[in-house]
Amino acid sequence: MKNLSCYDYSIYYVTDEELLHPSYDLYKSVEDAIIGGATMIQLREKNTTTRDFIEKALKIKDICAKYEVPLIINDRVDVALAIGADGVHLGQNDMDLNFARKIFGQDKIIGISASNLQEAKLAEQGGATYIGVGAMYSTNTKTDADLTTMEELKKIRQEVKIPIVVIGGINQKTIPDFKDTDIDGLAIVSAIATSDNQIESTKMLKNLFYRNNEVKAVILDIDLTMLETEELWDRVLDKIMGKYGFNCNETDKKFIWDNSFEVVAKYLSEKFKLKITEDDLLKLIHDFSIEEYANSEIKLKKGLEKFLTLMDEKNIRLAVCTSLSKKQYETVLKNTGLVDKFELILSATEIGLDKSDKKIYETVSSKLGIHPRNILAFDDELRAVRAAKRAGMRTSLMKNTKNNTEDGYTLSMIDYPVNDFDEFMKIDIRWD
């Protein structure tokens, strides 16, 4: 069974074709919203046939699958079942929650609309995955809705443990009203649909949501994130090439930078037909890197010291998530004077995970006891940034010559692309 608590509800885009800007169709709107940072999509079709609804839903499902974003179907359990959607959202007058759960399955998302505490508690008791609270403000799509007051929302948050998404009039002006309400996300319709640039509009809305939620912990990678070690690792590769008499081209080097040590060892061994086992090659990479870590003069990333000082002043908890072994990270952190800066250091290698696996970031979140939405993860590797984002965290890509990307999927995973910590500290972040 899926862990239904692991979804990121931050920006929950609810479609409405009638509101779309003339330059957009439904499919481009959904894709641009996702690239801009939408973390969940609800397909709402009130005035269409079942056949047309299913055809549209199948196309939207393909887009969502491409970006690993859940697709929720509004009202129609039959359509959700027919296309294999991730979930369904039901109003108070739609199918009974118990029946929907029996039909749809225990491992599917079922959201329930609630305008007051009683409805919210009944939804939670009935097994809802999340609740959509509102309408918070009057809207064109909910003209007949009874408005939910901010006081009622706070009561619901105090009593209900499942995720809460607010809906109804959520836009640039109203998002700041939800500061300190501890909601899990914003259900947005017209503020995205009517925009002529839905990537940028979604980014802006997501940044506003982030400002409502303080950062309580930061996860940092080591190589090329905190430390300028690009030349160091080039020397490690040069030693291996010199020892075994082969040369890597730029394509090879990009592959090496983008993948784990295990994948790199397999790649080099097979491509260059090296007379050494993959395990022995891994050990060689490990030993050469420790020599370099111990004996090289390693520069800190620009602004790192000021950033760590700020984190200390703000009482932000610090963790490291790395692919390095314990001996590697202890050696390099000791050399650079960073060894005592972190509450937690988690090595993907030591626990048998790859940094492309979101479980490693979920593990850090669990060990710190902090919700992923209150954690900011820094890394220079695109695969790691994607994993942290899939775990529900905010992400910052430390840019370099080896991780440039125009891929829409990857761009949708990066909240703050920066060159160094000085640049990052110019961003308006709400710290705990």
URZIBEL-V403338 format. One record per residue. N is the residue number from 1. RES is the residue in one small letter. SS is DSSP state (A for helix, B for strand, O for the rest). OMEGA is omega in degrees with one decimal (999 if undefined). Layout:
# URZIBEL-V403338
N RES SS OMEGA
N RES SS OMEGA
This chain:
# URZIBEL-V403338
1 m O 179.0
2 k O 173.0
3 n O -173.7
4 l O 179.4
5 s O -170.9
6 c O -176.3
7 y O 178.5
8 d O -177.0
9 y O -168.4
10 s O 178.5
11 i B -173.8
12 y B -175.6
13 y B 178.0
14 v B -172.9
15 t O 172.7
16 d O -175.2
17 e A -177.4
18 e A -178.7
19 l A -171.7
20 l O 173.1
21 h O -176.6
22 p O -178.6
23 s O -176.1
24 y O 161.8
25 d O -174.8
26 l A -171.9
27 y A 176.6
28 k A 179.3
29 s A -180.0
30 v A -177.5
31 e A 179.6
32 d A 177.4
33 a A 179.0
34 i A 178.3
35 i A 178.6
36 g A 175.9
37 g O 175.9
38 a O -174.5
39 t O 177.2
40 m B -179.0
41 i B 171.2
42 q B 177.4
43 l B -178.5
44 r O -179.0
45 e O -176.1
46 k O -171.8
47 n O -179.6
48 t O 177.6
49 t O 178.3
50 t A -179.9
51 r A -179.7
52 d A 179.0
53 f A -178.9
54 i A 179.7
55 e A 178.2
56 k A -177.2
57 a A 179.2
58 l A 178.5
59 k A 178.3
60 i A 178.3
61 k A 178.9
62 d A 178.9
63 i A -179.1
64 c A 179.9
65 a A 178.9
66 k A -176.9
67 y A -179.6
68 e O 177.9
69 v O -178.3
70 p B 175.4
71 l B 177.9
72 i B 176.8
73 i B 179.7
74 n B 170.7
75 d O -164.0
76 r O 176.9
77 v A -179.2
78 d A 178.9
79 v A 178.7
80 a A 177.4
81 l A -175.3
82 a A -175.7
83 i A -177.9
84 g O 179.4
85 a O 178.9
86 d O -177.2
87 g B 178.4
88 v B 175.6
89 h B -175.3
90 l B 174.2
91 g O -178.4
92 q O -178.6
93 n O 178.7
94 d O -178.5
95 m O 177.7
96 d O -176.3
97 l A -178.8
98 n A 177.7
99 f A -179.3
100 a A -179.6
101 r A 178.4
102 k A -177.5
103 i A -169.3
104 f A 177.7
105 g O -176.9
106 q O -175.8
107 d O 179.7
108 k O 177.3
109 i B 171.0
110 i B 177.1
111 g B -178.9
112 i B 174.5
113 s B 178.2
114 a B 179.5
115 s O -179.0
116 n O -175.4
117 l A -178.5
118 q A 179.5
119 e A -179.1
120 a A -179.4
121 k A 177.5
122 l A 178.6
123 a A 179.3
124 e A 179.9
125 q A -178.7
126 g O 176.5
127 g O 176.5
128 a O 177.5
129 t O 178.0
130 y B 173.8
131 i B 173.7
132 g B -173.9
133 v B 178.4
134 g O 10.7
135 a O -179.9
136 m O 178.6
137 y O 178.5
138 s O -177.3
139 t O 175.5
140 n O -177.9
141 t O -178.6
142 k O -175.8
143 t O -176.5
144 d O -174.7
145 a O 170.4
146 d O -176.4
147 l O 175.4
148 t O -179.0
149 t O 177.3
150 m A 178.0
151 e A 178.9
152 e A 177.3
153 l A -179.0
154 k A 175.5
155 k A 179.5
156 i A -179.2
157 r A 179.6
158 q A -172.7
159 e A -171.7
160 v O -175.8
161 k O -179.0
162 i O -178.0
163 p B 178.8
164 i B 174.2
165 v B 178.1
166 v B -176.8
167 i B 175.9
168 g O 177.9
169 g O -179.1
170 i O -177.2
171 n O -176.2
172 q O -177.0
173 k O -173.0
174 t O -177.5
175 i A 179.3
176 p A 179.1
177 d A -173.8
178 f A 175.7
179 k O 177.1
180 d O 175.5
181 t O 177.4
182 d O 174.9
183 i O -176.2
184 d O -179.2
185 g B -179.0
186 l B 172.8
187 a B -170.5
188 i B 179.2
189 v O -169.6
190 s A -178.0
191 a A 173.2
192 i A -171.6
193 a A -175.7
194 t O -176.5
195 s O 175.7
196 d O 174.1
197 n O -169.6
198 q A 172.7
199 i A -177.0
200 e A 179.0
201 s A 179.6
202 t A 176.5
203 k A -178.5
204 m A 179.9
205 l A 179.8
206 k A 177.9
207 n A 176.2
208 l A 177.1
209 f A 178.7
210 y A -179.7
211 r A 176.7
212 n A -173.9
213 n O -175.8
214 e O 171.5
215 v B -179.5
216 k O -179.6
217 a B 178.0
218 v B 174.5
219 i B -178.0
220 l B 168.2
221 d O -177.4
222 i O -175.4
223 d B 176.5
224 l O 172.4
225 t O 174.4
226 m O -172.0
227 l B 177.4
228 e B -173.6
229 t O -179.0
230 e A -179.9
231 e A 178.0
232 l A -178.9
233 w A 172.0
234 d A 178.3
235 r A 176.5
236 v A 179.4
237 l A 178.8
238 d A 179.3
239 k A -179.8
240 i A 178.8
241 m A 179.2
242 g A -178.2
243 k A -174.3
244 y A 170.3
245 g O 174.8
246 f O -179.7
247 n O 177.4
248 c O 173.5
249 n O -176.5
250 e A 177.2
251 t A 177.1
252 d A -176.9
253 k A 177.6
254 k A 178.0
255 f A -179.2
256 i A -178.9
257 w A -174.1
258 d A -171.1
259 n O -177.6
260 s O 178.1
261 f A -178.0
262 e A 179.7
263 v A 179.4
264 v A 179.9
265 a A 178.8
266 k A -178.7
267 y A -178.5
268 l A -178.3
269 s A -176.7
270 e A -175.7
271 k A -174.9
272 f O 176.4
273 k O -177.2
274 l O 179.5
275 k O 179.6
276 i O 179.6
277 t O 178.4
278 e A 179.3
279 d A 179.0
280 d A 177.2
281 l A 175.6
282 l A 179.9
283 k A 179.5
284 l A 176.7
285 i A -179.6
286 h A -175.8
287 d A 178.2
288 f A -177.9
289 s A 178.9
290 i A 175.6
291 e A -179.2
292 e A 179.2
293 y A -175.9
294 a A -168.6
295 n A -177.3
296 s O 170.2
297 e O -171.4
298 i O 179.5
299 k B 172.3
300 l B 175.3
301 k O -177.7
302 k O 177.0
303 g O -176.0
304 l A -177.6
305 e A 178.3
306 k A 179.3
307 f A -179.8
308 l A 176.1
309 t A 177.8
310 l A 179.6
311 m A 178.1
312 d A 179.9
313 e A -177.8
314 k O -178.1
315 n O 176.4
316 i O -178.6
317 r B -173.8
318 l B 177.0
319 a B 174.2
320 v B 173.3
321 c B -170.4
322 t B 172.7
323 s O -177.8
324 l O 173.4
325 s O 179.6
326 k A -179.3
327 k A 178.2
328 q A -174.4
329 y A 176.9
330 e A -179.8
331 t A -175.2
332 v A 178.7
333 l A 176.0
334 k A -179.6
335 n A -174.4
336 t O 177.3
337 g O -176.9
338 l O -168.2
339 v O -176.4
340 d O -174.1
341 k O -166.7
342 f O 177.7
343 e O -174.5
344 l B 172.1
345 i B -177.8
346 l B 179.1
347 s B 177.7
348 a O 179.9
349 t O -175.8
350 e O -178.1
351 i O 173.0
352 g O 177.4
353 l O 173.0
354 d O -178.5
355 k O 172.8
356 s O -178.3
357 d O -177.8
358 k O -178.7
359 k A -179.3
360 i A 178.4
361 y A 174.2
362 e A 177.5
363 t A 177.7
364 v A 178.7
365 s A -179.3
366 s A -179.0
367 k A 178.6
368 l A -176.7
369 g O -178.0
370 i O -179.7
371 h O -179.2
372 p A -177.9
373 r A 178.1
374 n A 179.7
375 i B 176.4
376 l B -177.8
377 a B 175.2
378 f B 172.3
379 d B 175.3
380 d O -178.1
381 e O -178.1
382 l A -178.6
383 r A 179.4
384 a A 177.4
385 v A 178.6
386 r A -179.4
387 a A 179.2
388 a A 179.1
389 k A 178.0
390 r A 176.1
391 a O 176.0
392 g O -177.7
393 m O 167.5
394 r B -174.4
395 t B 172.5
396 s B 176.1
397 l B 174.4
398 m B -171.0
399 k O 172.6
400 n O -175.1
401 t O -174.1
402 k O -176.5
403 n O 175.1
404 n O -179.8
405 t O 171.8
406 e O -178.1
407 d O -176.6
408 g A 179.5
409 y A -178.8
410 t A 179.7
411 l A 179.6
412 s O -177.6
413 m O -173.3
414 i O 177.4
415 d O -174.4
416 y B 173.9
417 p B -176.9
418 v B 178.0
419 n O -178.8
420 d O -176.5
421 f A 173.8
422 d A 179.2
423 e A -179.6
424 f A -174.7
425 m O 174.1
426 k O -179.7
427 i O -179.6
428 d O -179.8
429 i O 175.7
430 r O 178.3
431 w B -178.1
432 d O 999
